Amino acid sequence: MSKVALITGITGQDGSYLAELLLNKGYEVHGIVRRVALEDETHRLWRLRKILDDINLHAGSLESYASLFKTVIKIKPNEVYHLAAQSYVGYSFEDEFSTLNININGTHYLLSALKELATNKTKFYFAGSSEMFGKAIETPQNENTPFHPRSSYGISKVAGYHLTKNYREAYNLFATSGILFNHESPRRGFEFVSRKITHGVARIKKGLQKKIKLGNMSAKRDWGHAKDYVDAMWLMLQKNKPEDYVIGTGKKHSVEDFAKKAFDHVGLNYKDYIVIDKNLFRPSEVDILLANYSKAKKELKWSPKITFEKLVSDMVENDLESLTNLKD
């Protein structure tokens, strides 16, 4: 009998890659989506278009305990991957209230619903973030590095992490957190700096745009590919005992490095096209985030496969191809 998996955030970058991975492993895959997504498949479900006929989508909201409880009780999943969140850090400074409300309450509602399942054998994955470390006291960061978040998004993820840990300890739930560092792909949202760069590079190469406005170019991040990282999520729930894991590449690159690599790919000098916009700087910056993923390497036998260079080139090529298809 197939395992049943429930994914929140299935329409996003990570959710779509995870759904494909689980289908390939023979799972019955369910996803919770907003009702508006079901009514506008073209724009809101584009990442899932190749697998729409193979998955089961349920209308629900992270802001509604009733809808989450109803779905959990109905499908009785073996594994739940909680990926949905207001995940754009920049926006979290503009609307702290909805970021905290959706991210914290959504996690709490889902954990509470799982606790009510009679079997109580469902395994739960919470999508943590390197933004939880924020102004870290050590580099690289591991599972024991203290949290010092610098945004309401980071704060909401720290709260979700502790909720997950509390339900694990208080109610004996198999509940684990993956503290994932920056991970990108051709499916990344356009609001994120990585996609803003690669999409801008493609448009400039095609003569559709002249400049890209960026903020803090010196911020350093540990960038990996989302396709690698969903493998790690799955591996965490195959363990006999729930543990928390840091997932990253152990290599750091600045935003400037990313931009240079993207422009190099199309034979252009990034310095000719980047404009620094002070309005794009965060009120409280995070200078460097770098993963020590040795625990995941040892216990999960996980390591990233896709290099930074391959990641950037894939994203640029995808954006170039998309623009070409638009013209056609």
Sequence and secondary structure as in RCSB ss.txt:
>XXXX:A:sequence
MSKVALITGITGQDGSYLAELLLNKGYEVHGIVRRVALEDETHRLWRLRKILDDINLHAGSLESYASLFKTVIKI
KPNEVYHLAAQSYVGYSFEDEFSTLNININGTHYLLSALKELATNKTKFYFAGSSEMFGKAIETPQNENTPFHPR
SSYGISKVAGYHLTKNYREAYNLFATSGILFNHESPRRGFEFVSRKITHGVARIKKGLQKKIKLGNMSAKRDWGH
AKDYVDAMWLMLQKNKPEDYVIGTGKKHSVEDFAKKAFDHVGLNYKDYIVIDKNLFRPSEVDILLANYSKAKKEL
KWSPKITFEKLVSDMVENDLESLTNLKD
>XXXX:A:secstr
   EEEEETTTSHHHHHHHHHHHHTT EEEEEE HHHHH HHHHSGGGTTTGGGSEEEE  TT HHHHHHHHHHH
  SEEEE  S   HHHHHH HHHHHIIIIIHHHHHHHHHHTSSS   EEEEEEEGGGTSS SSSSB TTS     
SHHHHHHHHHHHHHHHHHHHH  EEEEEEE  EE TT  TTSHHHHHHHHHHHHHTTS S EEES TT EE  EE
HHHHHHHHHHHTTSSS   EEE  S  EEHHHHHHHHHHHTT  GGGTEEE GGGS SS   B  B  HHHHHHT
     S HHHHHHHHHHHHHHHHHHHH 
